Amino acid sequence: MAELDPSQVSNWRRGDEQEQVRLWHLKLKLELERIDRRKRRMGDVSQEILERWKAEELETKSLYDLISRGLDPAKTRAFRGRISVTVRCAVKGHVLARVYATRYLPVLVPQTPYRAIIRDKEKRFAELPRDKEFRSAFPHVQFRDAWIDVWTDDDLIDSSIDYEKVALGVDRLPRHRIEEIELKGSEFDIPGLTVIQERHAATEVEYEGTVYQPSWYLLCRCGLRYLATHLVVEALSTRTSKIFA
């Protein structure tokens, strides 16, 4: 196998992330259009439902404002725009997360998402055939976890495309329409990404009789780190640009 330049593999990864962010942006745009349609046809609803819808709209607008900026070409796994708080590892200072200012609410984005189900990199690919294992294909390039998770409901997408083709009496749909249908059947997420709200200022929360401290789990090469959510809220209120976990 020909030797591959690690920077070339990094560029491939980055290009893939840029495409995922582009599609995520379009998905959020569709979500905002759906929310706007619901507001226009909204009848009499309870105050509780109204408040829940307002909260959904505010979260979606905050996320849309961030995602629409695209990735920062000068940083790895970072969006464009002002960073209000950088969260670093207390051991060696590695970046764990960034809190971005938006026109609505601040958004925390982990640098390396923590996926609780699969913790060990070596076990992560133990069941994969060797020809599909990234490390066997590029043994000299250190493997990096995926940053953005993407889920697609392929059955829903296929059935929606087939239904529309029959309804319109055509053999093929325009590319932009297929993309819209695919986006409706897709979800995007960075595990741990959080639109920060007032509730994150709580130092204790009781759930089913147990009191605990709300925290984020942040993954670092030094190990798993814990960050109480109220520390981020305090840093934002005091304009502290750097905190440690």
C-alpha positions as YAML, in Angstrom:
chain: A
units: angstrom
residues:
- id: 1
  name: MET
  ca: [0.00, 0.00, 0.00]
- id: 2
  name: ALA
  ca: [1.31, 3.41, -0.96]
- id: 3
  name: GLU
  ca: [2.32, 5.66, 1.91]
- id: 4
  name: LEU
  ca: [-0.27, 8.33, 2.63]
- id: 5
  name: ASP
  ca: [0.54, 11.74, 3.96]
- id: 6
  name: PRO
  ca: [-1.20, 12.12, 7.37]
- id: 7
  name: SER
  ca: [-2.08, 15.70, 6.45]
- id: 8
  name: GLN
  ca: [-3.96, 14.38, 3.41]
- id: 9
  name: VAL
  ca: [-6.04, 12.09, 5.61]
- id: 10
  name: SER
  ca: [-6.66, 15.03, 7.95]
- id: 11
  name: ASN
  ca: [-7.87, 17.09, 4.99]
- id: 12
  name: TRP
  ca: [-10.28, 14.29, 4.04]
- id: 13
  name: ARG
  ca: [-11.68, 14.24, 7.55]
- id: 14
  name: ARG
  ca: [-12.01, 18.01, 7.58]
- id: 15
  name: GLY
  ca: [-13.77, 18.04, 4.21]
- id: 16
  name: ASP
  ca: [-16.22, 15.45, 5.51]
- id: 17
  name: GLU
  ca: [-16.91, 17.56, 8.61]
- id: 18
  name: GLN
  ca: [-17.47, 20.65, 6.45]
- id: 19
  name: GLU
  ca: [-20.07, 18.78, 4.38]
- id: 20
  name: GLN
  ca: [-21.80, 17.53, 7.54]
- id: 21
  name: VAL
  ca: [-21.93, 21.08, 8.90]
- id: 22
  name: ARG
  ca: [-23.37, 22.34, 5.59]
- id: 23
  name: LEU
  ca: [-26.14, 19.74, 5.71]
- id: 24
  name: TRP
  ca: [-26.73, 20.39, 9.42]
- id: 25
  name: HIS
  ca: [-27.21, 24.07, 8.62]
- id: 26
  name: LEU
  ca: [-29.83, 23.23, 5.99]
- id: 27
  name: LYS
  ca: [-31.54, 20.82, 8.40]
- id: 28
  name: LEU
  ca: [-31.82, 23.55, 11.04]
- id: 29
  name: LYS
  ca: [-33.20, 25.94, 8.43]
- id: 30
  name: LEU
  ca: [-35.96, 23.42, 7.70]
- id: 31
  name: GLU
  ca: [-36.61, 23.13, 11.44]
- id: 32
  name: LEU
  ca: [-37.01, 26.89, 11.78]
- id: 33
  name: GLU
  ca: [-39.40, 26.92, 8.83]
- id: 34
  name: ARG
  ca: [-41.43, 24.16, 10.53]
- id: 35
  name: ILE
  ca: [-41.52, 26.16, 13.78]
- id: 36
  name: ASP
  ca: [-42.63, 29.27, 11.88]
- id: 37
  name: ARG
  ca: [-45.47, 27.36, 10.18]
- id: 38
  name: ARG
  ca: [-46.61, 26.04, 13.55]
- id: 39
  name: LYS
  ca: [-46.67, 29.57, 14.99]
- id: 40
  name: ARG
  ca: [-48.82, 30.85, 12.10]
- id: 41
  name: ARG
  ca: [-51.46, 28.15, 12.50]
- id: 42
  name: MET
  ca: [-51.28, 28.00, 16.28]
- id: 43
  name: GLY
  ca: [-54.65, 28.17, 17.99]
- id: 44
  name: ASP
  ca: [-55.42, 28.31, 21.69]
- id: 45
  name: VAL
  ca: [-52.80, 26.31, 23.57]
- id: 46
  name: SER
  ca: [-51.92, 26.12, 27.24]
- id: 47
  name: GLN
  ca: [-49.26, 28.38, 28.68]
- id: 48
  name: GLU
  ca: [-47.14, 25.32, 29.41]
- id: 49
  name: ILE
  ca: [-47.14, 24.24, 25.77]
- id: 50
  name: LEU
  ca: [-46.48, 27.79, 24.62]
- id: 51
  name: GLU
  ca: [-43.45, 28.10, 26.88]
- id: 52
  name: ARG
  ca: [-42.13, 24.75, 25.67]
- id: 53
  name: TRP
  ca: [-42.46, 25.85, 22.04]
- id: 54
  name: LYS
  ca: [-40.72, 29.14, 22.78]
- id: 55
  name: ALA
  ca: [-37.84, 27.27, 24.42]
- id: 56
  name: GLU
  ca: [-37.55, 24.96, 21.39]
- id: 57
  name: GLU
  ca: [-37.44, 27.93, 19.04]
- id: 58
  name: LEU
  ca: [-34.79, 29.71, 21.10]
- id: 59
  name: GLU
  ca: [-32.57, 26.61, 21.23]
- id: 60
  name: THR
  ca: [-32.95, 26.01, 17.50]
- id: 61
  name: LYS
  ca: [-32.15, 29.64, 16.65]
- id: 62
  name: SER
  ca: [-29.05, 29.56, 18.88]
- id: 63
  name: LEU
  ca: [-27.79, 26.40, 17.23]
- id: 64
  name: TYR
  ca: [-28.64, 27.70, 13.75]
- id: 65
  name: ASP
  ca: [-26.69, 30.90, 14.44]
- id: 66
  name: LEU
  ca: [-23.61, 28.85, 15.37]
- id: 67
  name: ILE
  ca: [-23.79, 26.19, 12.65]
- id: 68
  name: SER
  ca: [-24.44, 28.75, 9.90]
- id: 69
  name: ARG
  ca: [-20.95, 30.23, 10.46]
- id: 70
  name: GLY
  ca: [-19.21, 27.07, 9.30]
- id: 71
  name: LEU
  ca: [-15.90, 25.69, 10.52]
- id: 72
  name: ASP
  ca: [-12.93, 27.86, 11.45]
- id: 73
  name: PRO
  ca: [-10.16, 27.16, 8.89]
- id: 74
  name: ALA
  ca: [-7.49, 28.06, 11.46]
- id: 75
  name: LYS
  ca: [-8.60, 25.62, 14.18]
- id: 76
  name: THR
  ca: [-9.40, 21.92, 14.39]
- id: 77
  name: ARG
  ca: [-12.98, 21.03, 15.30]
- id: 78
  name: ALA
  ca: [-13.97, 24.64, 15.86]
- id: 79
  name: PHE
  ca: [-16.62, 26.94, 14.46]
- id: 80
  name: ARG
  ca: [-16.11, 30.50, 13.29]
- id: 81
  name: GLY
  ca: [-17.17, 33.24, 15.66]
- id: 82
  name: ARG
  ca: [-16.41, 34.60, 19.10]
- id: 83
  name: ILE
  ca: [-15.46, 32.09, 21.78]
- id: 84
  name: SER
  ca: [-16.61, 33.29, 25.20]
- id: 85
  name: VAL
  ca: [-15.07, 30.51, 27.29]
- id: 86
  name: THR
  ca: [-12.46, 27.85, 26.57]
- id: 87
  name: VAL
  ca: [-12.53, 24.79, 28.82]
- id: 88
  name: ARG
  ca: [-9.13, 23.15, 29.31]
- id: 89
  name: CYS
  ca: [-7.82, 20.03, 30.98]
- id: 90
  name: ALA
  ca: [-6.35, 20.84, 34.41]
- id: 91
  name: VAL
  ca: [-3.54, 18.31, 33.88]
- id: 92
  name: LYS
  ca: [-1.87, 19.53, 30.69]
- id: 93
  name: GLY
  ca: [-4.10, 22.30, 29.39]
- id: 94
  name: HIS
  ca: [-5.64, 20.42, 26.45]
- id: 95
  name: VAL
  ca: [-8.78, 22.02, 24.99]
- id: 96
  name: LEU
  ca: [-11.86, 20.11, 26.14]
- id: 97
  name: ALA
  ca: [-14.67, 22.37, 24.93]
- id: 98
  name: ARG
  ca: [-15.48, 25.85, 23.69]
- id: 99
  name: VAL
  ca: [-18.45, 28.05, 24.56]
- id: 100
  name: TYR
  ca: [-19.54, 30.19, 21.61]
- id: 101
  name: ALA
  ca: [-21.48, 33.43, 21.82]
- id: 102
  name: THR
  ca: [-24.52, 33.60, 19.53]
- id: 103
  name: ARG
  ca: [-27.22, 36.19, 18.96]
- id: 104
  name: TYR
  ca: [-29.44, 34.15, 21.28]
- id: 105
  name: LEU
  ca: [-27.99, 31.74, 23.86]
- id: 106
  name: PRO
  ca: [-24.36, 30.56, 24.30]
- id: 107
  name: VAL
  ca: [-23.52, 27.08, 23.02]
- id: 108
  name: LEU
  ca: [-20.99, 24.66, 24.51]
- id: 109
  name: VAL
  ca: [-19.26, 22.39, 21.97]
- id: 110
  name: PRO
  ca: [-16.95, 19.55, 23.15]
- id: 111
  name: GLN
  ca: [-13.64, 19.12, 21.35]
- id: 112
  name: THR
  ca: [-13.80, 15.31, 21.62]
- id: 113
  name: PRO
  ca: [-17.33, 13.97, 22.19]
- id: 114
  name: TYR
  ca: [-17.73, 11.49, 25.02]
- id: 115
  name: ARG
  ca: [-19.71, 8.43, 23.96]
- id: 116
  name: ALA
  ca: [-20.48, 6.58, 27.17]
- id: 117
  name: ILE
  ca: [-21.36, 3.29, 25.49]
- id: 118
  name: ILE
  ca: [-17.94, 2.85, 23.87]
- id: 119
  name: ARG
  ca: [-15.05, 4.11, 25.97]
- id: 120
  name: ASP
  ca: [-12.03, 2.10, 24.84]
- id: 121
  name: LYS
  ca: [-10.58, 2.89, 21.41]
- id: 122
  name: GLU
  ca: [-8.97, -0.55, 21.13]
- id: 123
  name: LYS
  ca: [-12.30, -2.31, 21.81]
- id: 124
  name: ARG
  ca: [-14.16, 0.04, 19.50]
- id: 125
  name: PHE
  ca: [-13.09, -1.84, 16.37]
- id: 126
  name: ALA
  ca: [-12.49, -5.30, 17.81]
- id: 127
  name: GLU
  ca: [-15.38, -6.88, 15.88]
- id: 128
  name: LEU
  ca: [-14.73, -5.20, 12.52]
- id: 129
  name: PRO
  ca: [-13.19, -7.15, 9.63]
- id: 130
  name: ARG
  ca: [-9.56, -6.18, 9.16]
- id: 131
  name: ASP
  ca: [-10.21, -4.81, 5.67]
- id: 132
  name: LYS
  ca: [-12.71, -2.34, 7.13]
- id: 133
  name: GLU
  ca: [-10.61, -1.23, 10.05]
- id: 134
  name: PHE
  ca: [-9.23, 2.27, 9.70]
- id: 135
  name: ARG
  ca: [-5.99, 1.44, 11.47]
- id: 136
  name: SER
  ca: [-5.21, -1.42, 9.08]
- id: 137
  name: ALA
  ca: [-5.81, 0.82, 6.06]
- id: 138
  name: PHE
  ca: [-3.74, 3.71, 7.40]
- id: 139
  name: PRO
  ca: [-1.50, 2.18, 10.12]
- id: 140
  name: HIS
  ca: [0.79, 5.22, 10.28]
- id: 141
  name: VAL
  ca: [-2.08, 7.68, 10.84]
- id: 142
  name: GLN
  ca: [-3.42, 7.96, 14.38]
- id: 143
  name: PHE
  ca: [-7.16, 7.28, 14.46]
- id: 144
  name: ARG
  ca: [-9.41, 10.10, 15.65]
- id: 145
  name: ASP
  ca: [-12.96, 9.70, 16.86]
- id: 146
  name: ALA
  ca: [-15.75, 11.06, 14.72]
- id: 147
  name: TRP
  ca: [-16.73, 14.56, 15.82]
- id: 148
  name: ILE
  ca: [-20.24, 14.83, 14.37]
- id: 149
  name: ASP
  ca: [-22.77, 12.00, 14.62]
- id: 150
  name: VAL
  ca: [-25.13, 11.58, 11.67]
- id: 151
  name: TRP
  ca: [-28.17, 9.28, 11.66]
- id: 152
  name: THR
  ca: [-30.30, 8.59, 8.59]
- id: 153
  name: ASP
  ca: [-33.62, 6.76, 8.35]
- id: 154
  name: ASP
  ca: [-32.92, 5.17, 4.98]
- id: 155
  name: ASP
  ca: [-36.29, 3.38, 4.77]
- id: 156
  name: LEU
  ca: [-38.16, 6.62, 5.39]
- id: 157
  name: ILE
  ca: [-36.03, 8.48, 2.84]
- id: 158
  name: ASP
  ca: [-36.51, 5.81, 0.15]
- id: 159
  name: SER
  ca: [-40.27, 5.57, 0.70]
- id: 160
  name: SER
  ca: [-40.65, 9.37, 0.64]
- id: 161
  name: ILE
  ca: [-38.73, 9.63, -2.63]
- id: 162
  name: ASP
  ca: [-40.76, 6.81, -4.21]
- id: 163
  name: TYR
  ca: [-44.05, 8.33, -3.02]
- id: 164
  name: GLU
  ca: [-43.21, 11.73, -4.49]
- id: 165
  name: LYS
  ca: [-42.08, 10.26, -7.81]
- id: 166
  name: VAL
  ca: [-45.39, 8.40, -8.14]
- id: 167
  name: ALA
  ca: [-47.39, 11.48, -7.11]
- id: 168
  name: LEU
  ca: [-45.62, 13.63, -9.71]
- id: 169
  name: GLY
  ca: [-45.51, 10.90, -12.37]
- id: 170
  name: VAL
  ca: [-41.76, 11.21, -12.89]
- id: 171
  name: ASP
  ca: [-38.86, 8.77, -12.93]
- id: 172
  name: ARG
  ca: [-36.43, 11.09, -11.15]
- id: 173
  name: LEU
  ca: [-36.65, 13.99, -8.72]
- id: 174
  name: PRO
  ca: [-34.45, 17.08, -8.95]
- id: 175
  name: ARG
  ca: [-31.27, 16.83, -6.90]
- id: 176
  name: HIS
  ca: [-32.29, 19.68, -4.58]
- id: 177
  name: ARG
  ca: [-35.59, 17.94, -3.78]
- id: 178
  name: ILE
  ca: [-33.83, 14.65, -3.00]
- id: 179
  name: GLU
  ca: [-31.51, 16.50, -0.66]
- id: 180
  name: GLU
  ca: [-34.49, 18.08, 1.13]
- id: 181
  name: ILE
  ca: [-36.09, 14.66, 1.61]
- id: 182
  name: GLU
  ca: [-32.80, 13.19, 2.82]
- id: 183
  name: LEU
  ca: [-32.43, 16.01, 5.34]
- id: 184
  name: LYS
  ca: [-35.91, 15.37, 6.74]
- id: 185
  name: GLY
  ca: [-34.83, 11.79, 7.43]
- id: 186
  name: SER
  ca: [-31.49, 12.75, 8.97]
- id: 187
  name: GLU
  ca: [-30.32, 13.96, 12.36]
- id: 188
  name: PHE
  ca: [-27.03, 15.63, 13.31]
- id: 189
  name: ASP
  ca: [-25.39, 15.98, 16.69]
- id: 190
  name: ILE
  ca: [-22.11, 16.51, 18.50]
- id: 191
  name: PRO
  ca: [-22.47, 14.47, 21.71]
- id: 192
  name: GLY
  ca: [-22.37, 16.83, 24.67]
- id: 193
  name: LEU
  ca: [-23.23, 19.94, 22.62]
- id: 194
  name: THR
  ca: [-25.44, 22.09, 24.85]
- id: 195
  name: VAL
  ca: [-27.36, 25.32, 24.40]
- id: 196
  name: ILE
  ca: [-26.72, 26.91, 27.80]
- id: 197
  name: GLN
  ca: [-29.75, 28.14, 29.69]
- id: 198
  name: GLU
  ca: [-30.71, 29.32, 33.18]
- id: 199
  name: ARG
  ca: [-31.15, 25.78, 34.48]
- id: 200
  name: HIS
  ca: [-27.43, 25.11, 33.96]
- id: 201
  name: ALA
  ca: [-26.68, 27.52, 36.82]
- id: 202
  name: ALA
  ca: [-28.03, 24.99, 39.35]
- id: 203
  name: THR
  ca: [-25.41, 23.53, 41.69]
- id: 204
  name: GLU
  ca: [-27.67, 20.65, 42.75]
- id: 205
  name: VAL
  ca: [-30.59, 18.81, 41.17]
- id: 206
  name: GLU
  ca: [-32.82, 16.21, 42.81]
- id: 207
  name: TYR
  ca: [-34.06, 13.34, 40.70]
- id: 208
  name: GLU
  ca: [-36.12, 10.47, 42.12]
- id: 209
  name: GLY
  ca: [-34.88, 11.23, 45.60]
- id: 210
  name: THR
  ca: [-31.21, 11.49, 44.68]
- id: 211
  name: VAL
  ca: [-29.33, 14.79, 44.73]
- id: 212
  name: TYR
  ca: [-26.54, 15.23, 42.20]
- id: 213
  name: GLN
  ca: [-24.45, 17.99, 40.65]
- id: 214
  name: PRO
  ca: [-25.24, 18.64, 36.97]
- id: 215
  name: SER
  ca: [-22.00, 18.13, 35.03]
- id: 216
  name: TRP
  ca: [-20.62, 17.55, 31.57]
- id: 217
  name: TYR
  ca: [-18.40, 14.56, 30.81]
- id: 218
  name: LEU
  ca: [-15.50, 15.80, 28.69]
- id: 219
  name: LEU
  ca: [-13.04, 13.43, 27.07]
- id: 220
  name: CYS
  ca: [-9.32, 14.24, 26.98]
- id: 221
  name: ARG
  ca: [-6.18, 12.32, 26.10]
- id: 222
  name: CYS
  ca: [-5.45, 12.60, 29.82]
- id: 223
  name: GLY
  ca: [-8.69, 10.79, 30.65]
- id: 224
  name: LEU
  ca: [-12.32, 11.58, 31.39]
- id: 225
  name: ARG
  ca: [-12.90, 14.97, 33.01]
- id: 226
  name: TYR
  ca: [-15.97, 16.32, 34.81]
- id: 227
  name: LEU
  ca: [-17.16, 19.91, 34.60]
- id: 228
  name: ALA
  ca: [-20.03, 21.23, 36.72]
- id: 229
  name: THR
  ca: [-22.43, 23.16, 34.49]
- id: 230
  name: HIS
  ca: [-22.71, 26.06, 36.95]
- id: 231
  name: LEU
  ca: [-18.99, 26.81, 36.49]
- id: 232
  name: VAL
  ca: [-19.59, 27.66, 32.84]
- id: 233
  name: VAL
  ca: [-22.55, 29.88, 33.69]
- id: 234
  name: GLU
  ca: [-20.42, 31.68, 36.30]
- id: 235
  name: ALA
  ca: [-17.58, 32.13, 33.80]
- id: 236
  name: LEU
  ca: [-20.00, 33.65, 31.30]
- id: 237
  name: SER
  ca: [-21.42, 36.05, 33.89]
- id: 238
  name: THR
  ca: [-17.96, 37.17, 35.05]
- id: 239
  name: ARG
  ca: [-16.51, 37.18, 31.51]
- id: 240
  name: THR
  ca: [-13.86, 34.63, 32.47]
- id: 241
  name: SER
  ca: [-12.36, 33.38, 29.20]
- id: 242
  name: LYS
  ca: [-10.69, 30.21, 30.47]
- id: 243
  name: ILE
  ca: [-11.70, 27.53, 33.01]
- id: 244
  name: PHE
  ca: [-10.30, 24.09, 33.87]
- id: 245
  name: ALA
  ca: [-11.83, 20.66, 34.45]
...
